[in-house]
């Protein structure tokens, strides 16, 4: 066909207090991988939800192959040929792969025929799946395969992907890119959202950049730099995080022989985990999602108590202490799951600030909440971490994912922890915000705090860590110095925690 597959003209969508999209126009060509870039709150999510039929625009039009296109709901978009893989998976752990795929189909075939089709399609696109496997037993990368194959069974002409590599190893990213290039060669268009700009440069043909809900530029990613794209996104020059020299302090946290079952169905048990971190140090923990990261944070935060003597803070046993007592002592944690764990979605930012700040910020007196103090604390977090929101009274669910992440990380950092444990600190956050969060973590360590950063972003870990370890199958490798490590060497540890020493050996030999 000639002309664009999808044309957007002057799309505008406003919500109370914010204009999400303002006169957005762009074309997506057949067989094109088109990147949609922008900082958190730039309007990307609203735009793709409009295309997918989840949001109705206030103004503007859409055309599909030259004909008017205005899906009233996602099922209508799917019938047209639009499919979407969301950032957060929508799968049921207790069901098998085929059952989960069937739930996402308008008129699924008999299960035996569907299982055959899943095998055929997943093999054809390099994403092999066993339709009989229980989803709760799958890795994060395999779960994403289920979502993608479910979309591919619809034979889409446009596939929307929102942060598809955030839970993948480098090897899985390479496999995904091969799949997307195969789809492109077959004429499928892909609208690709990611904050990983080097991936955009490698994969995408064109890019449209949003800022403040408006289109502020477009480019051919392979012909520009990641920095140039990032600076167009934020409208200013980027500052790389600066690492200050830090003297080695006393042991702040010591974990020894930590073995514990997961409190969650399909979780990963921790097995003989041991680590020591000193004041002023950043310890990076790498690993693919589902290898015990959530359980480790639960154990360190006090949400899951452990055997006596397994967790010492400043030499004091806190293994049986709950979250409030650990916060009082200075051990603070920021979990990966933003909505429901780190924040109560329907509560305001003021109320969410109170939830974890009550103890260290003294936000209650004689059993009564100090709401003025909580509001002031929330306002300080909003200002210090550039959280884009109308104010402290805004509900947490009303913020974009990246802005909520900035608020949650800032909420913990401004409480001056002695030990801070963060899981995926910059997940879904734009380049400028990610740099700011990493700088805040470096500054916190420079001030004498011990910081544990659990992340799947290897570049992030290399940028902030003094030492690094790998968490695989609930086991933690012995930490090694981060200096001299490369992404390729770290990639070895993602296949097995005990390969970490081997991964680091070439760097030591080269340094010698």
N, C-alpha and C positions, 0 to 999 in steps of 0.2 A: 504494500500500500504506500501511497505518497502522503506526505503530511504527518503530523504528530499522532501518536496513539492516543495521548491524553493532553488536552489543552486546558489550562486554568487561566481565567481572565478576571482580574479585579476582585479576587475573593477577599471578603472582609467578615470578621467575626469578633464581636465584642461581648465581654462579660462584665458584671458589675466591678468597676474600678480598674479594668484593664482591657486594652484592645489586643486580642491574641493574634489576629491577622489583619493587615491593612492593605488592601489593593494588591494582593499577591497574584502575579501572573507568571506562568512558566509552561514550557512544553516538554513532554517526554516522548522521545522518538521510539519507534519499534526497534527492539533488539538493542536497547541502550541501557547501560548501567549509570543511573543518574543519582548523584549524591545530593542530599539535602542537609546543609550545614547551618549551624547557628549555636550561639551560647544558650545556656539554660534559660527558658522563658522566652526564647526568640519566636516561638510560634510553630515549631516543627510538628509537635504532637497534634495540635489543633488542625493543621493542614492535612496530615495523613488521615486523621479521623474523619475529616470532611470527605476525602476521596473514598474512604471505606464505608461511608454511610452512617457513621456514629455521631456526626455533628452536621447540623444544617447551617449553611452560611447565611449571614444577614444580607450580603450583597455579592454580586459577581456570578459568573457562570462557569460551567465545566462542559467540555465536549469530549466524547469518546468516538474516535474515528470519524470526526466531523459532525456527529449527531449530538443533540443535547443529552447531558448526563447529570442526573440529580438523584442518586440512590437515597431512598427513604430509610433504609436499614442495611446492615451488612449482608444479609442474604441476597438482596437485590444487587449489591456490588459484586458478590461472588458469582451470581448468575451472569453478570456482564463479562467477568473475566478478571476481577481484581481479588487478590489473595493477600493476607497480611500475617507475618510472623511477629508477634508482640515481644517486647523486651522481657516481660514477665510471663513465664510459661503458664498455660491454662490446661494443666493435665491433672488427672486423678491418680495418685500414687498406688491405690489399692487395685486399680484395673490394669489389664495388660495393654500392650501397644495397640492391637487391633481394636479393642473396645474404646480406647481413647480416640483413635482415628474415626471410628464410626460416630462418636458423639459430636464430632465437628462437621459431619456431612448432612446435607439436606435429605437425601434418600439413599442411605447406605445399602450396599448389596448384602447378600447372605455372608455370614462371618467367614466361612471357608473360602469363598470367592474373594472377599476383601483381604484375607491373609495372603492369598496368592498374589493379589495385585500389589500389596505392600512390599512383598519380597521382590517382585519384578521391578517396581519403580525405584525402590531404595538401592537395588543393585545397579540399575541403569545409570543412576546419578551419583554413584560412588558414596552412598550413605547407607550401607547395609544395616538392616534391622531385622530382628526376630520378632514377628508379630505376637508370639506367645509370651514374651518376657513381661514381667510385672514392671510397670513404670517406676515404682519406688526403688527398684534394684538397679536402675540405670544411672549412669554418670550424667553430669550436666550436659556434656556434649551429645550424648545419645538422646537425651530428652529433646534437645534442639532438633535433632534429626527427625524425631516424631512429628514435631510442629511443622517442619519443612515438608516432609513427605505428605502429611495431611493436606498441605496446600497444593503440592504437586499433583495429587490425585484429582484436583479440580481442573487441571490443565489450564492454569492461569495465563493470561496475556500480560498482566502486570503484577509483579510480586513486590510487596512493600516489606522491608526488613528494618526493624528498629533495634539498634545496638546488637547485632547478631553475634559478635565475637567476644562479648564481655565475659562469657563463662567458658571460653575455649582455650585449649593449649595452642602453642604455635603450630604444632602438627595438625590439629583439628582445623585451625584457621586456613591452612594451606588446602586441606580437603574441601572445605566450604567454598573457597575461591574457585577451585576447579569446577565444582558443581554450578556455581553462578555463571562462570564463563561458558559452560556447556548450555545452560538455559539461554544465555545471550545468543549463542550460535544458532539456536533453534528459533530465534525470533522473539523470545520473551523479554519484556522490559523489566528492569529492576529499579525501584526507588529505594535508595540505601541511606540509612541514617547512622552515623557513627561519630564519636568524638576522637577516634583514633585516626589522625589525619594522614599518617604514613600509609595506613591501609587504604584510605581514599585515593591517595596518589597511585598506589599499586593497582587498584581494581577499577576505578570509575572512569567513565568517558568524559562526563561533564559534571559540573557542580553548580547548584544554586545556593547562594548564601543569604540567610535571613538575619536581621538584627532589629529588635523591637517590633517584630511582626511584619516588617517590610522587607522586600528584596533589596539588598544593598550591593549585590554583585554576582557575577557568574564567572566561571573559569574552566579551563581544561586542567584537571588536577595534575596530570603527568608533566605539565609544562610550567608548573609553579612550585613553590615550596610550602611545607606544612606551616612554617611561621607566617608566611604571607596570607595564607587562608585564615589562620587563627586571628591575625591582626585585623583582617577584614570583618571577621565575625564579631570581635569585641570593639572595634573602632578605635583602638589605641595600640601602642607598642607593648609587647609582652616582656615581662621581666622573668628571667630564669631564676628558680630558687637558689639562694646562696647558703652555703654550708659554713657555719662558724666553727672554729676549733673549740673542742670541748674537753676539759680534763676528765679523766676517768674517776667516777665517784664510787661510793660504797655500793654493795649489793642492795638493790631495791626490791627485787622479787626473785624468789627461788622456787621452782617447781621440781619435784622429784618423784619418780615412780607413780605418776598419775595414771591410774587405770580406772575407767568408769564406763558403764553402759550408757548408751544414748537414751535420753528420756523420750525421744520421738520415734514413732514408727518409721522404719526404713532409714533411721539415722546411722551414724558410724560411731562405734565405740572407740574411746581413747585407750591406747595401750602403751604403758610404761613411758609416758611423756615426761621429759626432763628438760629444763632450761634455767638459765641464770641470766639476769639482766641487771646492769648497774645504772645508777643515776647518771643522766647525761648521755645515755646510749639509745640508739634506735636499732631494734632487732626486727628484721624482715622475715616473715614466714610465707613462703610460696606454696602453692598447691592448687589443684583443680577443684572446683566446687564439689562438695559431697564427700570430702576426705577427712572430715572431723573438725572443720573450721568453726562451725556453729557450736559444736559441743565444747571445744576448747574455750570459746568465749563465755559460754554458760558456766563452765567450771571456774574461770577466772573472775567472772562478775559476781559469783555467789548465787546465781539462779539455780545452779546445780551443785550441791555440796559434795565434797569428796572425803576420802579417808583422812583421819588426823595425820598431820605431819607432811602432807603432800604439797601444800601451798604456804609459803612463808613470805610475809611482807615486812621488810626491815628486821628480819629475824623473828618476828612474831607469827605464830601459827594462826592462819585465818581460814583454814580448810573448812571449818564448820560454820563460819560466819555467813550471814545473809548479805544481800546487796547493800542495804542501808549501812550496816556496820563497816563494810569494805569501803563505801564511799566516804564515810566519816574518817576512815584511816587514810584516804587519799588514792584508793584504787578505783578508777573509773573506766567504763567500757562503752563503746559505741558499736552496736551490732550492725550486721549487713542489712537486715530486713527493715526498711524505713517505716513502712506502714504496718502498724499492729504490734511491732516489737520496740523499735526506737521511738516511735511516735504514735499517739492515739489519733486516728484520722479525723474524727469529728470534734476534737478539742482544739481550742485556739492555741496559737504559739505561746501565749502567756501561760496557759494551763500546762502545755507540754514542757515549758521551761521549769515550771514548779515541780513536775513529776520527778525529775532527776536532780533539780537544784535545791530542793527543800533543805537537805541536810547541810551541804557545804555553803550555801548562800544564806542560810538562816532565814528561810522564807515562811516560817510559821512561829507563832508565839502562843504558848499555853494552849496548844491544840487548835488554834485558829490560823487559817492561811493568811499570809501577808500578800494580798493580791497586788497592792501598789508596788511592793518590792519585786514580785514576780514579773509584773509588767515592765518595770525598769530593767530587770535582768534580760528579759526577752528583747527589749529595745537595744540594749548594748550588743547582744549577739547579732541582731539584724544589721546594725551599723558596722560593727567590726568585720563581719564576713560578707558584706554587700549582698544581703538576702533581698531579692526582688519580691516585695510583698506590700500591700497597702498599709500594713501595720501589725502590731502584736495581737490584735483581736481577730486576725484572719485564721480560719481553720487550717490545720495542717494539710488536709487533703486538697485544699485549693491551690497549693504551691506546686510548681513544676518539680519533677523528681530531683533535679540538680539543685534548685534553690532550697528544697527541704533538706537535702544532704548537707548543704553549707550550714544551715541552721543547726542541725543535729551535731555536727562535728564541732561547730563553734560553741554550742551549749556546754559541751564537755571541756573543751580547752580553756574557756574562760572561768572554769571552776578551779583552776590551778592544781591539777592532779599531781600526785607524786609518781604514780604509774598510770599510764593511759594505754588501753588496748583498743585498737580500732580494726574493724573488719571491713574491707573494701571501702576505704575512705573517699575515693574519688569515682566510684562507680556511677556512670551516667552523668558525669559532671563535665562541663566544657573545659577547653584548654586553659583559659584564664583562671577559672575557679579552681581547677585541679592544681595549677601552679600555686595559687594562694593557699590552698589547704596544705599542700606539701611544705610550703614555707612556714606555715603556722606550726606544723609538726616539728620541723627543724628548729624553729625558735623555742618551742616548748622544751625540747631536749637541751638546747643551749642554755636554758634557764635552770637545768638540773633535774628535769623529770626523766623517768625511764619510759620509753615509748615502744610498744609492740605493734607493728603494722602487719596485718594479715591481708594479703592481696593476691589476685590472679594476674595483675598487671606487672609483668617482669620489669619493664622500663621504670615503673614507679618505684619498685623495690630497690633497683640499682641506684636510683637517684637519691634516695633518702637513707638507706640502711648502712649501718656500720658492720653488722654481721647478718648473715642470712642462713635460714634453715628451710627444710622442706617437710610438709605435712602430707603424708600419703597413707591411706588406709588406717587413719587414726594413730600412726606412728610419726614421731618427729625426729628428723635427722640431727646430728650434732651440728651446731652453727659453725660457719666458716666466715672469714673476712670477705666482705662484699667487693673490696677493691680488686680489680683484675678479672672479675667474673664477666662473662658475656651472656647474651640471651640464649645462644646455642648451648653453652655449658649448663646454664640453669635449666634449660629444657630437659636435660637428662634427669634432673631430680623429679620432674613431674611424673615420670614413669615409675619411680620408686625412691622413697626417701633415703634409702641407704646407698644410693648411687651418688649422693651429693659429694662425698669425699673424692670419688673418681672424677666427678665433673669439675672439681676445683683443682685437681692435681696438675693438669697442663698449665694452668695459670701460674701455679707456684713454680713449676719448672721453668716457665718462660721468664718469670721475674728473676729467678736465680741466674 
